[in-house]
Amino acid sequence: MYDASHIRLREASLTYSLTEKMLEKTPFGNISFSLSGQNLYVKAVNIPDAFNIDPEALSVGTGNGQGLEFQTGPTSKRYSFGIKATF
């Protein structure tokens, strides 16, 4: 039995907007670029690294499985890139 204390970087995002001076000779009012990611880092502090377990994920689904662990892997990392333009 292990303590389920953990450290998690659930979501991070970075957005950059072009300045008005950069856009003055274009038909755009604003252009911004964004990068974001979810589930970027998970470290189960008191669980050995060899187990690679995500303490928030239940492999038994819904029901009365709290406290049982069946080697549920970490939630997948997701990355996204976006462009937003206004006229």
PDB file of N, CA, C and O in Angstrom:
ATOM      1  N   MET A   1       0.854  -1.165   0.000  1.00  0.00           N
ATOM      2  CA  MET A   1       0.000   0.000   0.000  1.00  0.00           C
ATOM      3  C   MET A   1       0.906   1.237   0.000  1.00  0.00           C
ATOM      4  O   MET A   1       1.872   1.320   0.759  1.00  0.00           O
ATOM      5  N   TYR A   2       0.567   2.197  -0.877  1.00  0.00           N
ATOM      6  CA  TYR A   2       1.367   3.419  -1.006  1.00  0.00           C
ATOM      7  C   TYR A   2       0.482   4.646  -0.822  1.00  0.00           C
ATOM      8  O   TYR A   2      -0.709   4.639  -1.136  1.00  0.00           O
ATOM      9  N   ASP A   3       1.102   5.689  -0.306  1.00  0.00           N
ATOM     10  CA  ASP A   3       0.446   6.990  -0.194  1.00  0.00           C
ATOM     11  C   ASP A   3       0.278   7.566  -1.598  1.00  0.00           C
ATOM     12  O   ASP A   3       1.216   7.521  -2.394  1.00  0.00           O
ATOM     13  N   ALA A   4      -0.884   8.100  -1.912  1.00  0.00           N
ATOM     14  CA  ALA A   4      -1.162   8.605  -3.265  1.00  0.00           C
ATOM     15  C   ALA A   4      -0.817  10.081  -3.442  1.00  0.00           C
ATOM     16  O   ALA A   4      -1.308  10.710  -4.379  1.00  0.00           O
ATOM     17  N   SER A   5       0.007  10.645  -2.576  1.00  0.00           N
ATOM     18  CA  SER A   5       0.430  12.039  -2.748  1.00  0.00           C
ATOM     19  C   SER A   5       1.209  12.156  -4.056  1.00  0.00           C
ATOM     20  O   SER A   5       2.038  11.303  -4.374  1.00  0.00           O
ATOM     21  N   HIS A   6       0.935  13.212  -4.802  1.00  0.00           N
ATOM     22  CA  HIS A   6       1.632  13.374  -6.074  1.00  0.00           C
ATOM     23  C   HIS A   6       1.705  14.840  -6.476  1.00  0.00           C
ATOM     24  O   HIS A   6       0.966  15.684  -5.969  1.00  0.00           O
ATOM     25  N   ILE A   7       2.613  15.115  -7.397  1.00  0.00           N
ATOM     26  CA  ILE A   7       2.797  16.450  -7.959  1.00  0.00           C
ATOM     27  C   ILE A   7       2.377  16.368  -9.419  1.00  0.00           C
ATOM     28  O   ILE A   7       2.760  15.436 -10.126  1.00  0.00           O
ATOM     29  N   ARG A   8       1.591  17.340  -9.874  1.00  0.00           N
ATOM     30  CA  ARG A   8       1.075  17.279 -11.238  1.00  0.00           C
ATOM     31  C   ARG A   8       1.048  18.674 -11.851  1.00  0.00           C
ATOM     32  O   ARG A   8       0.607  19.638 -11.225  1.00  0.00           O
ATOM     33  N   LEU A   9       1.526  18.761 -13.082  1.00  0.00           N
ATOM     34  CA  LEU A   9       1.352  19.973 -13.887  1.00  0.00           C
ATOM     35  C   LEU A   9       0.225  19.637 -14.859  1.00  0.00           C
ATOM     36  O   LEU A   9       0.445  19.036 -15.911  1.00  0.00           O
ATOM     37  N   ARG A  10      -0.979  20.037 -14.483  1.00  0.00           N
ATOM     38  CA  ARG A  10      -2.173  19.638 -15.226  1.00  0.00           C
ATOM     39  C   ARG A  10      -2.302  20.374 -16.559  1.00  0.00           C
ATOM     40  O   ARG A  10      -2.628  19.768 -17.579  1.00  0.00           O
ATOM     41  N   GLU A  11      -2.045  21.675 -16.544  1.00  0.00           N
ATOM     42  CA  GLU A  11      -2.198  22.429 -17.790  1.00  0.00           C
ATOM     43  C   GLU A  11      -1.307  23.663 -17.771  1.00  0.00           C
ATOM     44  O   GLU A  11      -1.138  24.311 -16.738  1.00  0.00           O
ATOM     45  N   ALA A  12      -0.742  23.975 -18.926  1.00  0.00           N
ATOM     46  CA  ALA A  12       0.058  25.185 -19.096  1.00  0.00           C
ATOM     47  C   ALA A  12      -0.203  25.723 -20.493  1.00  0.00           C
ATOM     48  O   ALA A  12      -0.380  24.959 -21.442  1.00  0.00           O
ATOM     49  N   SER A  13      -0.227  27.046 -20.610  1.00  0.00           N
ATOM     50  CA  SER A  13      -0.432  27.642 -21.930  1.00  0.00           C
ATOM     51  C   SER A  13       0.399  28.913 -22.061  1.00  0.00           C
ATOM     52  O   SER A  13       0.728  29.578 -21.078  1.00  0.00           O
ATOM     53  N   LEU A  14       0.721  29.218 -23.300  1.00  0.00           N
ATOM     54  CA  LEU A  14       1.511  30.392 -23.623  1.00  0.00           C
ATOM     55  C   LEU A  14       0.898  31.019 -24.866  1.00  0.00           C
ATOM     56  O   LEU A  14       0.682  30.332 -25.864  1.00  0.00           O
ATOM     57  N   THR A  15       0.617  32.312 -24.817  1.00  0.00           N
ATOM     58  CA  THR A  15       0.008  33.022 -25.950  1.00  0.00           C
ATOM     59  C   THR A  15       0.841  34.249 -26.279  1.00  0.00           C
ATOM     60  O   THR A  15       1.307  34.962 -25.390  1.00  0.00           O
ATOM     61  N   TYR A  16       1.019  34.481 -27.579  1.00  0.00           N
ATOM     62  CA  TYR A  16       1.736  35.661 -28.048  1.00  0.00           C
ATOM     63  C   TYR A  16       0.864  36.387 -29.063  1.00  0.00           C
ATOM     64  O   TYR A  16       0.397  35.785 -30.029  1.00  0.00           O
ATOM     65  N   SER A  17       0.646  37.667 -28.846  1.00  0.00           N
ATOM     66  CA  SER A  17      -0.135  38.493 -29.775  1.00  0.00           C
ATOM     67  C   SER A  17       0.803  39.442 -30.516  1.00  0.00           C
ATOM     68  O   SER A  17       1.690  40.046 -29.914  1.00  0.00           O
ATOM     69  N   LEU A  18       0.602  39.566 -31.809  1.00  0.00           N
ATOM     70  CA  LEU A  18       1.396  40.500 -32.605  1.00  0.00           C
ATOM     71  C   LEU A  18       0.998  41.930 -32.248  1.00  0.00           C
ATOM     72  O   LEU A  18      -0.157  42.191 -31.910  1.00  0.00           O
ATOM     73  N   THR A  19       1.942  42.844 -32.323  1.00  0.00           N
ATOM     74  CA  THR A  19       1.673  44.233 -31.975  1.00  0.00           C
ATOM     75  C   THR A  19       0.895  44.931 -33.090  1.00  0.00           C
ATOM     76  O   THR A  19       0.866  44.465 -34.229  1.00  0.00           O
ATOM     77  N   GLU A  20       0.275  46.040 -32.747  1.00  0.00           N
ATOM     78  CA  GLU A  20      -0.472  46.823 -33.742  1.00  0.00           C
ATOM     79  C   GLU A  20       0.454  47.311 -34.854  1.00  0.00           C
ATOM     80  O   GLU A  20       0.053  47.361 -36.016  1.00  0.00           O
ATOM     81  N   LYS A  21       1.670  47.666 -34.510  1.00  0.00           N
ATOM     82  CA  LYS A  21       2.624  48.135 -35.508  1.00  0.00           C
ATOM     83  C   LYS A  21       2.937  47.036 -36.531  1.00  0.00           C
ATOM     84  O   LYS A  21       3.098  47.324 -37.717  1.00  0.00           O
ATOM     85  N   MET A  22       3.023  45.799 -36.086  1.00  0.00           N
ATOM     86  CA  MET A  22       3.297  44.681 -36.990  1.00  0.00           C
ATOM     87  C   MET A  22       2.122  44.415 -37.938  1.00  0.00           C
ATOM     88  O   MET A  22       2.303  43.867 -39.025  1.00  0.00           O
ATOM     89  N   LEU A  23       0.925  44.808 -37.514  1.00  0.00           N
ATOM     90  CA  LEU A  23      -0.281  44.511 -38.292  1.00  0.00           C
ATOM     91  C   LEU A  23      -0.837  45.704 -39.058  1.00  0.00           C
ATOM     92  O   LEU A  23      -1.874  45.578 -39.711  1.00  0.00           O
ATOM     93  N   GLU A  24      -0.180  46.851 -38.997  1.00  0.00           N
ATOM     94  CA  GLU A  24      -0.770  48.071 -39.564  1.00  0.00           C
ATOM     95  C   GLU A  24      -0.959  48.011 -41.083  1.00  0.00           C
ATOM     96  O   GLU A  24      -1.844  48.698 -41.593  1.00  0.00           O
ATOM     97  N   LYS A  25      -0.189  47.239 -41.820  1.00  0.00           N
ATOM     98  CA  LYS A  25      -0.342  47.145 -43.279  1.00  0.00           C
ATOM     99  C   LYS A  25      -1.034  45.851 -43.703  1.00  0.00           C
ATOM    100  O   LYS A  25      -0.937  45.437 -44.859  1.00  0.00           O
ATOM    101  N   THR A  26      -1.725  45.220 -42.767  1.00  0.00           N
ATOM    102  CA  THR A  26      -2.458  43.984 -43.059  1.00  0.00           C
ATOM    103  C   THR A  26      -3.947  44.208 -42.809  1.00  0.00           C
ATOM    104  O   THR A  26      -4.314  45.178 -42.146  1.00  0.00           O
ATOM    105  N   PRO A  27      -4.808  43.338 -43.321  1.00  0.00           N
ATOM    106  CA  PRO A  27      -6.246  43.489 -43.065  1.00  0.00           C
ATOM    107  C   PRO A  27      -6.667  42.972 -41.688  1.00  0.00           C
ATOM    108  O   PRO A  27      -7.853  43.003 -41.358  1.00  0.00           O
ATOM    109  N   PHE A  28      -5.721  42.499 -40.885  1.00  0.00           N
ATOM    110  CA  PHE A  28      -6.066  41.908 -39.595  1.00  0.00           C
ATOM    111  C   PHE A  28      -6.106  42.939 -38.482  1.00  0.00           C
ATOM    112  O   PHE A  28      -5.303  43.872 -38.453  1.00  0.00           O
ATOM    113  N   GLY A  29      -7.048  42.760 -37.570  1.00  0.00           N
ATOM    114  CA  GLY A  29      -7.119  43.612 -36.388  1.00  0.00           C
ATOM    115  C   GLY A  29      -6.236  43.078 -35.277  1.00  0.00           C
ATOM    116  O   GLY A  29      -5.658  43.840 -34.502  1.00  0.00           O
ATOM    117  N   ASN A  30      -6.139  41.750 -35.209  1.00  0.00           N
ATOM    118  CA  ASN A  30      -5.333  41.108 -34.179  1.00  0.00           C
ATOM    119  C   ASN A  30      -4.977  39.697 -34.651  1.00  0.00           C
ATOM    120  O   ASN A  30      -5.790  39.027 -35.287  1.00  0.00           O
ATOM    121  N   ILE A  31      -3.773  39.257 -34.339  1.00  0.00           N
ATOM    122  CA  ILE A  31      -3.351  37.880 -34.592  1.00  0.00           C
ATOM    123  C   ILE A  31      -2.616  37.401 -33.351  1.00  0.00           C
ATOM    124  O   ILE A  31      -1.722  38.081 -32.847  1.00  0.00           O
ATOM    125  N   SER A  32      -2.995  36.233 -32.865  1.00  0.00           N
ATOM    126  CA  SER A  32      -2.304  35.654 -31.717  1.00  0.00           C
ATOM    127  C   SER A  32      -2.032  34.172 -31.961  1.00  0.00           C
ATOM    128  O   SER A  32      -2.790  33.485 -32.646  1.00  0.00           O
ATOM    129  N   PHE A  33      -0.944  33.705 -31.389  1.00  0.00           N
ATOM    130  CA  PHE A  33      -0.526  32.318 -31.490  1.00  0.00           C
ATOM    131  C   PHE A  33      -0.510  31.740 -30.082  1.00  0.00           C
ATOM    132  O   PHE A  33      -0.081  32.409 -29.141  1.00  0.00           O
ATOM    133  N   SER A  34      -0.968  30.514 -29.933  1.00  0.00           N
ATOM    134  CA  SER A  34      -0.980  29.912 -28.605  1.00  0.00           C
ATOM    135  C   SER A  34      -0.479  28.473 -28.647  1.00  0.00           C
ATOM    136  O   SER A  34      -0.709  27.737 -29.606  1.00  0.00           O
ATOM    137  N   LEU A  35       0.199  28.105 -27.594  1.00  0.00           N
ATOM    138  CA  LEU A  35       0.638  26.738 -27.344  1.00  0.00           C
ATOM    139  C   LEU A  35       0.069  26.314 -26.002  1.00  0.00           C
ATOM    140  O   LEU A  35       0.091  27.092 -25.048  1.00  0.00           O
ATOM    141  N   SER A  36      -0.432  25.111 -25.916  1.00  0.00           N
ATOM    142  CA  SER A  36      -0.913  24.626 -24.633  1.00  0.00           C
ATOM    143  C   SER A  36      -0.666  23.131 -24.518  1.00  0.00           C
ATOM    144  O   SER A  36      -0.509  22.425 -25.515  1.00  0.00           O
ATOM    145  N   GLY A  37      -0.636  22.677 -23.294  1.00  0.00           N
ATOM    146  CA  GLY A  37      -0.431  21.259 -23.034  1.00  0.00           C
ATOM    147  C   GLY A  37      -1.157  20.854 -21.767  1.00  0.00           C
ATOM    148  O   GLY A  37      -1.282  21.640 -20.828  1.00  0.00           O
ATOM    149  N   GLN A  38      -1.634  19.622 -21.750  1.00  0.00           N
ATOM    150  CA  GLN A  38      -2.306  19.069 -20.576  1.00  0.00           C
ATOM    151  C   GLN A  38      -1.563  17.825 -20.109  1.00  0.00           C
ATOM    152  O   GLN A  38      -0.968  17.098 -20.905  1.00  0.00           O
ATOM    153  N   ASN A  39      -1.611  17.598 -18.800  1.00  0.00           N
ATOM    154  CA  ASN A  39      -0.960  16.447 -18.162  1.00  0.00           C
ATOM    155  C   ASN A  39       0.517  16.369 -18.531  1.00  0.00           C
ATOM    156  O   ASN A  39       1.009  15.324 -18.957  1.00  0.00           O
ATOM    157  N   LEU A  40       1.208  17.475 -18.363  1.00  0.00           N
ATOM    158  CA  LEU A  40       2.602  17.565 -18.787  1.00  0.00           C
ATOM    159  C   LEU A  40       3.574  16.870 -17.839  1.00  0.00           C
ATOM    160  O   LEU A  40       4.635  16.414 -18.266  1.00  0.00           O
ATOM    161  N   TYR A  41       3.223  16.785 -16.562  1.00  0.00           N
ATOM    162  CA  TYR A  41       4.134  16.175 -15.605  1.00  0.00           C
ATOM    163  C   TYR A  41       3.335  15.553 -14.474  1.00  0.00           C
ATOM    164  O   TYR A  41       2.444  16.190 -13.912  1.00  0.00           O
ATOM    165  N   VAL A  42       3.654  14.306 -14.140  1.00  0.00           N
ATOM    166  CA  VAL A  42       3.057  13.623 -12.988  1.00  0.00           C
ATOM    167  C   VAL A  42       4.165  12.894 -12.253  1.00  0.00           C
ATOM    168  O   VAL A  42       4.915  12.120 -12.849  1.00  0.00           O
ATOM    169  N   LYS A  43       4.264  13.142 -10.963  1.00  0.00           N
ATOM    170  CA  LYS A  43       5.240  12.443 -10.139  1.00  0.00           C
ATOM    171  C   LYS A  43       4.537  11.958  -8.880  1.00  0.00           C
ATOM    172  O   LYS A  43       4.182  12.757  -8.013  1.00  0.00           O
ATOM    173  N   ALA A  44       4.338  10.652  -8.782  1.00  0.00           N
ATOM    174  CA  ALA A  44       3.776  10.058  -7.571  1.00  0.00           C
ATOM    175  C   ALA A  44       4.918   9.955  -6.558  1.00  0.00           C
ATOM    176  O   ALA A  44       5.802   9.109  -6.699  1.00  0.00           O
ATOM    177  N   VAL A  45       4.898  10.791  -5.567  1.00  0.00           N
ATOM    178  CA  VAL A  45       6.025  10.979  -4.657  1.00  0.00           C
ATOM    179  C   VAL A  45       6.382   9.708  -3.883  1.00  0.00           C
ATOM    180  O   VAL A  45       7.562   9.378  -3.764  1.00  0.00           O
ATOM    181  N   ASN A  46       5.402   9.001  -3.363  1.00  0.00           N
ATOM    182  CA  ASN A  46       5.672   7.861  -2.487  1.00  0.00           C
ATOM    183  C   ASN A  46       5.497   6.500  -3.165  1.00  0.00           C
ATOM    184  O   ASN A  46       5.491   5.472  -2.487  1.00  0.00           O
ATOM    185  N   ILE A  47       5.359   6.481  -4.472  1.00  0.00           N
ATOM    186  CA  ILE A  47       5.221   5.225  -5.210  1.00  0.00           C
ATOM    187  C   ILE A  47       6.506   5.013  -6.004  1.00  0.00           C
ATOM    188  O   ILE A  47       6.970   5.943  -6.663  1.00  0.00           O
ATOM    189  N   PRO A  48       7.085   3.833  -5.961  1.00  0.00           N
ATOM    190  CA  PRO A  48       8.327   3.585  -6.713  1.00  0.00           C
ATOM    191  C   PRO A  48       8.151   3.874  -8.208  1.00  0.00           C
ATOM    192  O   PRO A  48       7.101   3.586  -8.782  1.00  0.00           O
ATOM    193  N   ASP A  49       9.189   4.448  -8.833  1.00  0.00           N
ATOM    194  CA  ASP A  49       9.126   4.814 -10.250  1.00  0.00           C
ATOM    195  C   ASP A  49       8.828   3.623 -11.158  1.00  0.00           C
ATOM    196  O   ASP A  49       8.221   3.796 -12.215  1.00  0.00           O
ATOM    197  N   ALA A  50       9.231   2.450 -10.776  1.00  0.00           N
ATOM    198  CA  ALA A  50       9.021   1.266 -11.613  1.00  0.00           C
ATOM    199  C   ALA A  50       7.540   0.970 -11.837  1.00  0.00           C
ATOM    200  O   ALA A  50       7.186   0.331 -12.827  1.00  0.00           O
ATOM    201  N   PHE A  51       6.666   1.425 -10.932  1.00  0.00           N
ATOM    202  CA  PHE A  51       5.241   1.147 -11.074  1.00  0.00           C
ATOM    203  C   PHE A  51       4.562   2.032 -12.115  1.00  0.00           C
ATOM    204  O   PHE A  51       3.608   1.593 -12.757  1.00  0.00           O
ATOM    205  N   ASN A  52       5.034   3.277 -12.299  1.00  0.00           N
ATOM    206  CA  ASN A  52       4.477   4.198 -13.302  1.00  0.00           C
ATOM    207  C   ASN A  52       2.953   4.306 -13.188  1.00  0.00           C
ATOM    208  O   ASN A  52       2.236   4.070 -14.161  1.00  0.00           O
ATOM    209  N   ILE A  53       2.471   4.660 -12.014  1.00  0.00           N
ATOM    210  CA  ILE A  53       1.036   4.702 -11.718  1.00  0.00           C
ATOM    211  C   ILE A  53       0.568   6.150 -11.612  1.00  0.00           C
ATOM    212  O   ILE A  53       1.267   7.000 -11.062  1.00  0.00           O
ATOM    213  N   ASP A  54      -0.626   6.421 -12.147  1.00  0.00           N
ATOM    214  CA  ASP A  54      -1.272   7.718 -11.972  1.00  0.00           C
ATOM    215  C   ASP A  54      -2.280   7.577 -10.836  1.00  0.00           C
ATOM    216  O   ASP A  54      -3.271   6.866 -11.001  1.00  0.00           O
ATOM    217  N   PRO A  55      -2.069   8.226  -9.685  1.00  0.00           N
ATOM    218  CA  PRO A  55      -2.965   8.065  -8.541  1.00  0.00           C
ATOM    219  C   PRO A  55      -4.389   8.569  -8.786  1.00  0.00           C
ATOM    220  O   PRO A  55      -5.300   8.196  -8.048  1.00  0.00           O
ATOM    221  N   GLU A  56      -4.602   9.407  -9.805  1.00  0.00           N
ATOM    222  CA  GLU A  56      -5.953   9.913 -10.072  1.00  0.00           C
ATOM    223  C   GLU A  56      -6.756   9.039 -11.025  1.00  0.00           C
ATOM    224  O   GLU A  56      -7.966   9.225 -11.154  1.00  0.00           O
ATOM    225  N   ALA A  57      -6.120   8.106 -11.684  1.00  0.00           N
ATOM    226  CA  ALA A  57      -6.811   7.277 -12.678  1.00  0.00           C
ATOM    227  C   ALA A  57      -7.214   5.939 -12.059  1.00  0.00           C
ATOM    228  O   ALA A  57      -6.400   5.266 -11.427  1.00  0.00           O
ATOM    229  N   LEU A  58      -8.469   5.568 -12.247  1.00  0.00           N
ATOM    230  CA  LEU A  58      -8.956   4.275 -11.767  1.00  0.00           C
ATOM    231  C   LEU A  58      -9.156   3.342 -12.949  1.00  0.00           C
ATOM    232  O   LEU A  58      -9.852   3.690 -13.903  1.00  0.00           O
ATOM    233  N   SER A  59      -8.556   2.169 -12.896  1.00  0.00           N
ATOM    234  CA  SER A  59      -8.740   1.216 -13.987  1.00  0.00           C
ATOM    235  C   SER A  59     -10.012   0.402 -13.824  1.00  0.00           C
ATOM    236  O   SER A  59     -10.398  -0.332 -14.734  1.00  0.00           O
ATOM    237  N   VAL A  60     -10.676   0.524 -12.663  1.00  0.00           N
ATOM    238  CA  VAL A  60     -11.903  -0.241 -12.445  1.00  0.00           C
ATOM    239  C   VAL A  60     -13.140   0.541 -12.871  1.00  0.00           C
ATOM    240  O   VAL A  60     -14.258   0.049 -12.721  1.00  0.00           O
ATOM    241  N   GLY A  61     -12.960   1.749 -13.399  1.00  0.00           N
ATOM    242  CA  GLY A  61     -14.105   2.562 -13.819  1.00  0.00           C
ATOM    243  C   GLY A  61     -14.842   3.123 -12.625  1.00  0.00           C
ATOM    244  O   GLY A  61     -14.246   3.376 -11.578  1.00  0.00           O
ATOM    245  N   THR A  62     -16.129   3.314 -12.780  1.00  0.00           N
ATOM    246  CA  THR A  62     -16.930   3.819 -11.665  1.00  0.00           C
ATOM    247  C   THR A  62     -17.341   2.655 -10.775  1.00  0.00           C
ATOM    248  O   THR A  62     -17.392   1.507 -11.217  1.00  0.00           O
ATOM    249  N   GLY A  63     -17.624   2.956  -9.554  1.00  0.00           N
ATOM    250  CA  GLY A  63     -18.073   1.895  -8.652  1.00  0.00           C
ATOM    251  C   GLY A  63     -17.311   1.922  -7.361  1.00  0.00           C
ATOM    252  O   GLY A  63     -16.850   2.970  -6.908  1.00  0.00           O
ATOM    253  N   ASN A  64     -17.184   0.755  -6.772  1.00  0.00           N
ATOM    254  CA  ASN A  64     -16.622   0.630  -5.432  1.00  0.00           C
ATOM    255  C   ASN A  64     -15.165   0.184  -5.477  1.00  0.00           C
ATOM    256  O   ASN A  64     -14.761  -0.656  -4.673  1.00  0.00           O
ATOM    257  N   GLY A  65     -14.380   0.715  -6.382  1.00  0.00           N
ATOM    258  CA  GLY A  65     -13.002   0.297  -6.531  1.00  0.00           C
ATOM    259  C   GLY A  65     -11.993   1.221  -5.894  1.00  0.00           C
ATOM    260  O   GLY A  65     -10.798   1.097  -6.163  1.00  0.00           O
ATOM    261  N   GLN A  66     -12.430   2.142  -5.061  1.00  0.00           N
ATOM    262  CA  GLN A  66     -11.499   3.093  -4.466  1.00  0.00           C
ATOM    263  C   GLN A  66     -10.475   2.360  -3.603  1.00  0.00           C
ATOM    264  O   GLN A  66     -10.832   1.511  -2.787  1.00  0.00           O
ATOM    265  N   GLY A  67      -9.216   2.693  -3.789  1.00  0.00           N
ATOM    266  CA  GLY A  67      -8.157   2.080  -3.007  1.00  0.00           C
ATOM    267  C   GLY A  67      -7.535   0.877  -3.692  1.00  0.00           C
ATOM    268  O   GLY A  67      -6.498   0.385  -3.246  1.00  0.00           O
ATOM    269  N   LEU A  68      -8.143   0.393  -4.766  1.00  0.00           N
ATOM    270  CA  LEU A  68      -7.581  -0.724  -5.508  1.00  0.00           C
ATOM    271  C   LEU A  68      -6.791  -0.184  -6.681  1.00  0.00           C
ATOM    272  O   LEU A  68      -7.218   0.773  -7.326  1.00  0.00           O
ATOM    273  N   GLU A  69      -5.668  -0.770  -6.962  1.00  0.00           N
ATOM    274  CA  GLU A  69      -4.827  -0.300  -8.066  1.00  0.00           C
ATOM    275  C   GLU A  69      -4.466  -1.475  -8.954  1.00  0.00           C
ATOM    276  O   GLU A  69      -3.932  -2.480  -8.484  1.00  0.00           O
ATOM    277  N   PHE A  70      -4.756  -1.347 -10.230  1.00  0.00           N
ATOM    278  CA  PHE A  70      -4.458  -2.396 -11.192  1.00  0.00           C
ATOM    279  C   PHE A  70      -3.527  -1.868 -12.272  1.00  0.00           C
ATOM    280  O   PHE A  70      -3.766  -2.077 -13.461  1.00  0.00           O
ATOM    281  N   GLN A  71      -2.461  -1.180 -11.856  1.00  0.00           N
ATOM    282  CA  GLN A  71      -1.436  -0.678 -12.766  1.00  0.00           C
ATOM    283  C   GLN A  71      -1.991   0.262 -13.835  1.00  0.00           C
ATOM    284  O   GLN A  71      -1.678   0.108 -15.015  1.00  0.00           O
ATOM    285  N   THR A  72      -2.793   1.210 -13.442  1.00  0.00           N
ATOM    286  CA  THR A  72      -3.303   2.196 -14.375  1.00  0.00           C
ATOM    287  C   THR A  72      -2.195   3.167 -14.733  1.00  0.00           C
ATOM    288  O   THR A  72      -1.614   3.813 -13.861  1.00  0.00           O
ATOM    289  N   GLY A  73      -1.910   3.266 -16.016  1.00  0.00           N
ATOM    290  CA  GLY A  73      -0.853   4.156 -16.481  1.00  0.00           C
ATOM    291  C   GLY A  73      -1.257   5.606 -16.389  1.00  0.00           C
ATOM    292  O   GLY A  73      -2.433   5.918 -16.203  1.00  0.00           O
ATOM    293  N   PRO A  74      -0.289   6.498 -16.517  1.00  0.00           N
ATOM    294  CA  PRO A  74      -0.583   7.930 -16.456  1.00  0.00           C
ATOM    295  C   PRO A  74      -1.497   8.375 -17.600  1.00  0.00           C
ATOM    296  O   PRO A  74      -1.492   7.786 -18.680  1.00  0.00           O
ATOM    297  N   THR A  75      -2.269   9.410 -17.346  1.00  0.00           N
ATOM    298  CA  THR A  75      -3.119   9.997 -18.365  1.00  0.00           C
ATOM    299  C   THR A  75      -2.231  10.555 -19.477  1.00  0.00           C
ATOM    300  O   THR A  75      -1.155  11.091 -19.210  1.00  0.00           O
ATOM    301  N   SER A  76      -2.683  10.427 -20.707  1.00  0.00           N
ATOM    302  CA  SER A  76      -1.849  10.834 -21.842  1.00  0.00           C
ATOM    303  C   SER A  76      -1.598  12.341 -21.853  1.00  0.00           C
ATOM    304  O   SER A  76      -2.438  13.133 -21.427  1.00  0.00           O
ATOM    305  N   LYS A  77      -0.431  12.709 -22.346  1.00  0.00           N
ATOM    306  CA  LYS A  77      -0.096  14.119 -22.521  1.00  0.00           C
ATOM    307  C   LYS A  77      -0.748  14.598 -23.803  1.00  0.00           C
ATOM    308  O   LYS A  77      -0.825  13.865 -24.789  1.00  0.00           O
ATOM    309  N   ARG A  78      -1.222  15.848 -23.778  1.00  0.00           N
ATOM    310  CA  ARG A  78      -1.824  16.430 -24.976  1.00  0.00           C
ATOM    311  C   ARG A  78      -1.222  17.804 -25.216  1.00  0.00           C
ATOM    312  O   ARG A  78      -1.040  18.600 -24.294  1.00  0.00           O
ATOM    313  N   TYR A  79      -0.918  18.057 -26.483  1.00  0.00           N
ATOM    314  CA  TYR A  79      -0.348  19.338 -26.887  1.00  0.00           C
ATOM    315  C   TYR A  79      -1.246  19.942 -27.951  1.00  0.00           C
ATOM    316  O   TYR A  79      -1.842  19.216 -28.746  1.00  0.00           O
ATOM    317  N   SER A  80      -1.348  21.267 -27.974  1.00  0.00           N
ATOM    318  CA  SER A  80      -2.126  21.917 -29.022  1.00  0.00           C
ATOM    319  C   SER A  80      -1.470  23.240 -29.406  1.00  0.00           C
ATOM    320  O   SER A  80      -0.759  23.860 -28.615  1.00  0.00           O
ATOM    321  N   PHE A  81      -1.730  23.646 -30.634  1.00  0.00           N
ATOM    322  CA  PHE A  81      -1.237  24.900 -31.175  1.00  0.00           C
ATOM    323  C   PHE A  81      -2.421  25.598 -31.824  1.00  0.00           C
ATOM    324  O   PHE A  81      -3.202  24.960 -32.531  1.00  0.00           O
ATOM    325  N   GLY A  82      -2.566  26.888 -31.597  1.00  0.00           N
ATOM    326  CA  GLY A  82      -3.685  27.614 -32.184  1.00  0.00           C
ATOM    327  C   GLY A  82      -3.275  28.960 -32.742  1.00  0.00           C
ATOM    328  O   GLY A  82      -2.321  29.586 -32.281  1.00  0.00           O
ATOM    329  N   ILE A  83      -4.017  29.385 -33.742  1.00  0.00           N
ATOM    330  CA  ILE A  83      -3.855  30.717 -34.338  1.00  0.00           C
ATOM    331  C   ILE A  83      -5.224  31.375 -34.323  1.00  0.00           C
ATOM    332  O   ILE A  83      -6.209  30.785 -34.768  1.00  0.00           O
ATOM    333  N   LYS A  84      -5.283  32.583 -33.819  1.00  0.00           N
ATOM    334  CA  LYS A  84      -6.533  33.333 -33.776  1.00  0.00           C
ATOM    335  C   LYS A  84      -6.321  34.658 -34.493  1.00  0.00           C
ATOM    336  O   LYS A  84      -5.399  35.412 -34.182  1.00  0.00           O
ATOM    337  N   ALA A  85      -7.189  34.926 -35.456  1.00  0.00           N
ATOM    338  CA  ALA A  85      -7.084  36.181 -36.224  1.00  0.00           C
ATOM    339  C   ALA A  85      -8.442  36.875 -36.253  1.00  0.00           C
ATOM    340  O   ALA A  85      -9.476  36.234 -36.439  1.00  0.00           O
ATOM    341  N   THR A  86      -8.424  38.179 -36.067  1.00  0.00           N
ATOM    342  CA  THR A  86      -9.640  38.985 -36.207  1.00  0.00           C
ATOM    343  C   THR A  86      -9.416  40.012 -37.309  1.00  0.00           C
ATOM    344  O   THR A  86      -8.289  40.426 -37.582  1.00  0.00           O
ATOM    345  N   PHE A  87     -10.512  40.406 -37.927  1.00  0.00           N
ATOM    346  CA  PHE A  87     -10.444  41.383 -39.027  1.00  0.00           C
ATOM    347  C   PHE A  87     -10.995  42.715 -38.606  1.00  0.00           C
ATOM    348  O   PHE A  87     -11.017  43.654 -39.402  1.00  0.00           O
TER     349      PHE A  87
END
